[in-house]
Amino acid sequence: MFRTTKLAVLATVAFAFAAPAKADIVDCTWDYWGGGTRKVAVSWLGTKARLDTTRKIIGLGYDDGWAKPRAIEQISNAGAFTAYIYNIVEKDVANNTYKVRMSMRIYPDGRGELIQTQDGYVPMSARGTCVTTR
């Protein structure tokens, strides 16, 4: 009984002094775009991205500001990278619905990649470097 009580007290003290969990913010700057002209790829993928792992959102940055952050729908750890995935559902000028899948890959060595796929179109991607802050 004494051992159990001692362990409970130690666990409580350790928990009380533990650092609070903080968000990882991942800022990526793109320096390569593929799958279309640079102008078209930048219009979809931006020039930078910010991932907030605690709030589970991704924001894309453009030369004139930031787009509204999107909620991450799926996180997938593929070993070589972690993918943060969300979908965009929109309507075209003819009022037809279409879906665009966005996958932001973060590699342990500081590389990042944003891949946009849509049925019937060539995938576009942006690559660059990412910095994680807490």
Secondary structure, 3 states (H helix, E strand, C coil): CHHHHHHHHHHHHHHHHCCCCCCCEEEEEEEEEECCCHHHHHHHHCCEEEEECCCCEEEEEECCEECCCEECCEEEECCCCEEEEEEEEEECCCCCEEEEEEEEEECCCCEEEEEEECCCCCCEEEEEEEEEEC
